[in-house]
Amino acid sequence: MEEEAKYQISSLMNEGILEIVIAGELPKDDIEEAQLKIAGIISESGARNVPVDRRELGEPRMGIMENYFAVRSTPVQGLRVNVAVVDLPKHKEMGEFLETTAYNVNRSLKFFTDIDAARAWLAGK
């Protein structure tokens, strides 16, 4: 019997911007699988502006090293994608770390705690 995923990934196109929401629990063992699913959604849609809403993602969260490798090894690296990570204010420090990591590997990623601010940033891209 196949084990049911503890996390859910949903997506919708909103005014030319692909919005992705990750909810539930994302165990370390499932991070790579989730990355591949998200990359597939982005690639299939052809979107270049993507807010990824992690506000409904449960605890515990990915640590610094998991986030570091997730940004560096994302399968959409060949695509020019602007990513706005939306998360709770208590995760702002990790968001700043994600921004720095993305900058160091020439990726366009910005952290937000407000989905409308994320949409506005992406609309300007």
Secondary structure, 3 states (H helix, E strand, C coil): CCCCCCEEEEEEEECCEEEEEEEECCCHHHHHHHHHHHHHHHHHHCCCEEEEEEEEECCCCCCHHHHHHHHHCCCCCCCCCEEEEECCHHHHHHHHHHHHHHHHCCCEEEEECCHHHHHHHHHCC
